[in-house]
Amino acid sequence: MRERLIGRSILYKGKKISFADRGAGNALVLLHGFLENKSIWDYFSKKLSADYRVITIDLPGFGGSECLGKVHLMEQMANAVNKVLQHLEVKKCLMLGHSMGGYVTLAYAAKYPGKLKGFGLFHSHALADSPEAILNRNRAISVVKADRGGFIYNFIPELFAPENVSKYEKEIKKLFDEALLTSRKAIIAAMEGMKYRTDKLDVLINARVPVLFILGKKDSRIPFEKTLAQAALPAISEILLLDDVGHMGFIEARKLTLKIIEGFARKVF
């Protein structure tokens, strides 16, 4: 019988991609966001693995995965994810991505639609960067080059609703500690990849599988109004709109978001 929790890695284009494989049954793939790694899903993985095979992956440059190059396009990250799933002989899955992981999920849905039973955007959306957003990313890249640690310390608290920053001080410290292990090269490669990502509204319009949207009303990174309109595009969609939550619903509303994901997975499978 397969071990309850297996953590290992594969090579993709000669670079290590780290993943964890937990539980058995229908496959549920969880992708982390920018400055995060697969450990953000530990609580969800432990709970969900009672009923599903839960696969968490360190995207290139994060956690135990190595950089692929100077720019990590979302399509390249999606290909790395697909390589892991091929290695694990996963034919179909439900894929959920947080923030940048949502961008990777959309890229995966564009390239491999037949491999998805459904997908979800966890504080994420399908639009490309606006000209203003591109300017802001370029400024942020300059800051990272000059002061990587300072960028991380300023960036992470702003992901939470203001009233939640002190409440989740312990969790924020853990995010700091994990992010500080990420190299300057990896941070910039991800930011460059997000800057060059393309519009994926057509993926939502053409989706013939259920799509889940989880939004925070106090998300300073992705205003929920932007994503609400996108949630009307798929043939089948569900929306969870969270009060008093910023960009980090898997922490700020852990039990509720888990419950919604459990219910969505039951419908998908």
C-alpha positions in Angstrom: 0.0 0.0 0.0 1.3 3.5 -0.9 2.7 5.5 2.0 0.3 8.0 3.5 2.5 10.9 2.7 5.2 10.9 0.1 7.5 13.8 -0.5 9.9 13.7 -3.5 11.0 15.3 -6.7 11.4 14.9 -10.4 13.6 16.5 -13.0 12.1 18.9 -15.4 14.4 20.3 -18.1 17.3 19.2 -15.8 15.9 21.1 -12.8 14.4 19.7 -9.6 10.7 20.1 -9.1 9.6 19.1 -5.6 6.1 17.8 -4.7 4.2 15.9 -2.0 1.7 13.2 -2.6 -0.8 12.3 0.1 -3.8 10.0 0.4 -5.6 8.0 -2.3 -8.5 8.3 -4.7 -9.4 11.1 -7.1 -6.6 13.6 -7.5 -6.8 17.1 -6.1 -3.8 19.3 -7.1 -3.1 22.5 -5.0 -0.8 25.2 -6.3 0.7 27.9 -4.1 1.1 31.6 -4.9 4.0 34.1 -5.2 6.6 34.0 -2.3 4.9 30.8 -1.1 5.6 27.1 -1.4 3.6 23.9 -1.1 3.7 24.0 2.8 0.9 26.6 2.7 -1.5 23.7 1.9 -0.4 21.5 4.8 -3.6 21.9 6.8 -5.8 21.4 3.7 -3.7 18.4 2.5 -4.1 16.7 5.9 -7.8 17.2 5.9 -8.6 16.5 2.3 -6.4 13.4 2.0 -8.9 11.5 4.1 -11.0 11.4 0.9 -8.7 12.3 -2.0 -5.2 12.0 -3.3 -3.8 15.4 -2.6 -0.8 16.6 -4.6 1.0 19.8 -3.7 3.8 21.1 -5.9 6.6 23.6 -5.4 6.4 25.8 -8.5 9.8 26.5 -10.1 12.1 28.6 -7.9 10.0 28.1 -4.7 10.4 25.7 -1.9 12.4 22.7 -2.9 12.1 23.4 -6.7 14.9 24.9 -8.7 14.8 27.9 -11.1 14.3 27.2 -14.8 15.7 30.5 -16.0 15.5 34.3 -15.8 11.7 34.3 -16.6 9.2 31.8 -15.4 6.3 32.1 -17.8 3.0 30.7 -16.4 3.0 28.2 -19.3 6.4 26.9 -18.3 5.2 26.4 -14.7 2.1 24.6 -16.1 4.3 22.3 -18.0 6.3 21.6 -14.9 3.1 20.7 -13.1 2.1 18.5 -15.9 5.4 16.7 -15.8 4.8 15.9 -12.1 1.3 14.6 -12.8 2.6 12.5 -15.7 5.2 11.0 -13.3 2.4 10.2 -10.8 0.2 8.8 -13.6 -2.6 11.2 -12.9 -5.0 11.2 -15.8 -7.6 13.7 -14.5 -7.6 16.0 -11.5 -9.3 19.0 -9.8 -6.7 21.8 -9.7 -6.9 24.8 -7.4 -4.4 27.7 -7.4 -3.8 30.5 -5.0 -2.9 33.9 -6.6 0.0 33.2 -9.0 -0.9 29.5 -8.6 -4.3 30.5 -10.1 -2.5 32.0 -13.1 -0.6 28.7 -13.5 -3.9 26.8 -13.2 -5.4 28.9 -16.0 -2.3 28.3 -18.2 -2.8 24.6 -17.4 -6.5 24.7 -18.3 -5.5 26.4 -21.6 -2.9 23.8 -22.5 -4.4 20.6 -21.0 -8.2 21.1 -20.8 -8.9 17.4 -21.1 -7.0 16.6 -17.9 -9.1 18.7 -15.6 -12.4 17.6 -14.0 -12.7 21.2 -12.6 -10.5 24.0 -11.4 -10.5 26.9 -9.0 -9.0 30.4 -8.6 -8.2 31.2 -5.0 -7.8 35.0 -4.9 -6.8 35.0 -8.6 -8.2 36.1 -11.9 -7.9 35.7 -15.7 -6.7 39.1 -16.9 -3.3 40.0 -18.1 -1.4 42.8 -16.3 -2.6 46.3 -17.2 0.1 48.8 -18.3 -0.1 50.3 -14.8 0.4 46.9 -13.2 3.4 46.2 -15.5 5.0 49.5 -14.3 4.4 48.5 -10.7 6.0 45.1 -11.3 9.0 46.7 -12.9 9.3 49.0 -9.8 8.9 46.0 -7.5 11.7 44.1 -9.4 14.0 47.0 -8.9 13.2 46.9 -5.2 13.9 43.2 -5.0 17.3 43.7 -6.8 18.2 46.4 -4.2 16.7 44.9 -1.0 15.1 41.4 -1.3 14.5 41.1 2.4 12.9 44.6 2.7 10.6 43.8 -0.2 9.4 40.5 1.5 8.8 42.2 4.9 6.7 44.9 3.3 4.9 42.7 0.8 3.5 39.9 3.0 1.5 41.9 5.6 -0.3 43.8 2.9 -1.8 40.5 1.7 -4.0 40.3 4.8 -7.0 42.4 5.7 -5.7 45.2 7.9 -7.5 44.0 11.0 -6.0 40.5 10.5 -2.3 41.4 10.5 -1.9 41.3 14.3 -4.4 38.3 14.6 -2.2 36.2 12.3 1.2 37.3 13.5 2.4 33.8 13.9 1.3 32.7 10.4 2.9 35.9 8.9 6.2 35.1 10.6 6.1 31.7 9.1 5.4 33.2 5.6 8.3 35.6 6.2 10.7 32.7 7.1 9.7 30.6 4.1 9.9 33.5 1.7 13.3 34.5 2.9 14.6 31.2 1.7 13.6 32.1 -1.9 16.4 33.5 -4.0 16.4 36.9 -5.6 16.6 35.2 -9.0 13.5 33.1 -8.3 11.5 36.0 -7.1 12.4 38.1 -10.1 11.8 35.2 -12.5 8.2 34.8 -11.1 7.5 38.5 -11.3 8.7 38.6 -14.9 6.5 35.6 -15.7 3.5 37.3 -14.2 4.3 40.5 -16.1 4.3 38.7 -19.4 1.3 36.5 -18.8 -1.6 36.6 -21.3 -5.3 37.2 -20.9 -7.1 33.9 -20.2 -10.7 35.0 -20.3 -11.3 32.6 -23.2 -10.3 29.8 -20.9 -13.2 30.7 -18.6 -15.6 31.3 -21.5 -14.8 27.9 -23.0 -14.6 26.0 -19.8 -16.9 22.9 -19.8 -16.0 21.9 -16.3 -17.0 23.5 -13.0 -14.9 26.5 -11.9 -14.6 27.8 -8.3 -13.8 31.4 -7.4 -12.8 32.3 -3.9 -12.6 36.1 -3.3 -11.8 38.4 -0.4 -13.7 41.6 0.0 -10.6 43.3 1.5 -8.1 41.9 -1.0 -5.7 44.8 -1.8 -4.0 42.8 -4.6 -7.0 41.7 -6.6 -10.1 43.7 -6.0 -13.0 41.3 -5.8 -15.1 43.4 -8.2 -12.6 42.6 -11.0 -13.2 38.8 -10.5 -16.9 38.9 -9.9 -17.6 39.6 -13.6 -15.3 36.8 -14.6 -17.2 34.3 -12.5 -20.2 34.7 -14.8 -18.2 33.5 -17.8 -17.9 29.7 -17.3 -20.9 27.4 -18.1 -20.8 26.2 -14.4 -19.2 28.3 -11.6 -19.4 28.8 -7.9 -18.4 31.8 -5.9 -17.3 32.2 -2.3 -17.1 35.9 -1.4 -15.5 36.4 2.0 -16.1 39.3 4.4 -13.1 40.7 6.4 -10.7 38.7 4.3 -7.8 39.9 2.2 -5.7 37.9 -0.2 -5.0 35.0 2.1 -8.3 33.1 2.6 -6.6 29.8 3.3 -5.3 31.5 6.5 -7.9 34.2 7.2 -10.9 31.9 6.7 -9.3 28.5 6.9 -12.2 26.3 8.0 -14.7 28.0 5.7 -12.6 27.8 2.6 -11.8 24.1 3.4 -15.5 23.4 3.7 -16.2 25.0 0.3 -13.4 23.1 -1.4 -14.6 19.8 0.1 -18.1 20.5 -1.2 -16.8 21.6 -4.6 -14.7 18.5 -4.9 -17.7 16.2 -4.1 -19.6 17.8 -6.9 -16.7 17.6 -9.4 -16.0 13.9 -8.7 
